[in-house]
Amino acid sequence: MGKYDDLDQYERAIVHFGNRVDVICAMEMAGKLEFNSAFDLIKAEYKELKKIRKKYAYFLTEIYPFT
């Protein structure tokens, strides 16, 4: 059984977002991406995360009433 097997879709999206941001930051620090390009990629990833959050908003308000 894996570490993330019992996560719901929103939690999986958060994990994916974090992994993608880690990779983008590492590429920027290694000189493989310009700062502005890295910023734009992270911004796009955040927009995708927000879409998923809106999709599961009803479910999330039941679990996390203060979000």
C-alpha positions as CSV (number, residue, x, y, z in Angstrom):
1,M,0.0,0.0,0.0
2,G,1.4,3.3,-1.1
3,K,1.8,6.5,0.9
4,Y,-1.0,8.3,-1.0
5,D,-3.4,5.5,-1.6
6,D,-6.2,6.9,0.6
7,L,-6.2,10.4,-0.7
8,D,-9.3,11.9,-2.4
9,Q,-9.1,13.7,-5.8
10,Y,-8.4,17.2,-4.3
11,E,-5.6,15.9,-2.1
12,R,-4.1,14.1,-5.0
13,A,-4.2,17.3,-7.0
14,I,-2.4,19.1,-4.2
15,V,0.3,16.5,-4.1
16,H,0.6,16.7,-7.9
17,F,0.8,20.5,-7.7
18,G,3.6,20.3,-5.1
19,N,5.6,17.9,-7.2
20,R,5.3,20.0,-10.3
21,V,6.3,23.1,-8.4
22,D,9.3,21.3,-6.9
23,V,10.4,20.3,-10.4
24,I,9.9,23.7,-11.9
25,C,11.8,25.4,-9.1
26,A,14.7,22.9,-9.4
27,M,14.8,23.6,-13.2
28,E,14.9,27.3,-12.6
29,M,17.6,27.0,-9.9
30,A,19.7,24.8,-12.3
31,G,19.4,27.4,-15.1
32,K,17.2,25.3,-17.3
33,L,14.3,27.8,-17.1
34,E,14.2,31.5,-16.9
35,F,12.6,33.1,-13.8
36,N,9.6,34.4,-15.8
37,S,9.0,31.1,-17.5
38,A,9.1,29.2,-14.2
39,F,6.7,31.8,-12.7
40,D,4.3,31.3,-15.7
41,L,4.4,27.5,-15.3
42,I,3.7,27.7,-11.6
43,K,0.9,30.1,-12.2
44,A,-0.6,27.7,-14.8
45,E,-0.3,24.8,-12.4
46,Y,-2.1,26.9,-9.7
47,K,-4.9,27.7,-12.1
48,E,-5.4,24.0,-12.7
49,L,-5.4,23.4,-8.9
50,K,-8.1,26.1,-8.5
51,K,-10.3,24.5,-11.1
52,I,-10.1,21.2,-9.3
53,R,-10.8,22.9,-6.0
54,K,-13.9,24.6,-7.5
55,K,-15.0,21.2,-8.9
56,Y,-14.9,19.7,-5.4
57,A,-15.9,22.8,-3.5
58,Y,-19.2,21.3,-2.1
59,F,-17.3,18.2,-0.9
60,L,-14.6,20.3,0.7
61,T,-16.9,22.6,2.6
62,E,-18.3,19.5,4.4
63,I,-14.8,18.4,5.4
64,Y,-13.1,21.7,5.8
65,P,-15.8,24.2,6.7
66,F,-13.4,27.2,6.9
67,T,-12.0,27.0,3.4
